Amino acid sequence: MELKLRKLPDRTPVKLAITVMPDLHEALRDYARCYAETYGSEEPVTELIPHMLATFLSTDRGFAKARERGVQRS
């Protein structure tokens, strides 16, 4: 049977642990404060980071072109 909707992709979250320098941590906290002021909703930095990364990757034209060419995955 052929359906219009394709099989859904894997949606299992992958947990990553990172270490950041103090200046980046401060900038992330400042961003979270700006976010709260802008949208009236406080979100922890850990909730914002995945969306920040996704936005960065989706708007990086060089990265998009590299993926179209078939970036080697390890």
N, C-alpha and C positions, 0 to 999 in steps of 0.2 A: 504494500500500500504506500502511496506517496502522499505526504501531507505538505501543506504550504509552510507550516512551521517546522523548522529543522529541529533536530535533537538539541536540547539545551546543553550549553557547555558546562564543564565542571565548575561548580560554585563553592567548592570546599575551601574555606579560608586557609591561608598559609601564614603561620605566625613567624615574624621576623624580629630579631632582637638587634638593636643598633646602639652604638655609643656615639654621642655627639659632643662637640666641644662646647664649653660654657657659653661662648658668644652666640653659637647657633641655638642653644637651648633658650637663651634670653630672647632671641629674635622670634622663636616659635611661641614663647609665652606672650610676647608683644602682639604677635599676629592673632593669637587666640583672643586677646583683649580687644583688638580692632574688630575681629569677627563678631564678638558679643555686642560691641557698640553699634555695629552696622545692622545686625539682624535681630538684636534683642534676645539672643539665645546663647547662653554660655555652653561651649563645647570643650572638652578636654583636648589638649594637644594631641594625644594619642588617637583621638577620633578624627582630627583634622588632617593629620599627616598622610594617611592613605589617599584622601581626596586631593590633597595638594600634589602628591606624586602622580596620580592619574591625570590631573589637569596638565601638569608639566609635560608628561609623556605624550598626551594627546595633542599638544600644541607645538611640539618640537618637529619642525619640518624635516630636518636632517635625519632624525630618528625614523620618521615615517617613510622617507625614501629608502633608508637602509633596510627597513622591514619589508618593503615592497620588493627589494632586490633579493631578499631571503637571507637575513642575518643568521649566522651560524649559532645554533643553540647548543649549549653543553649540558 
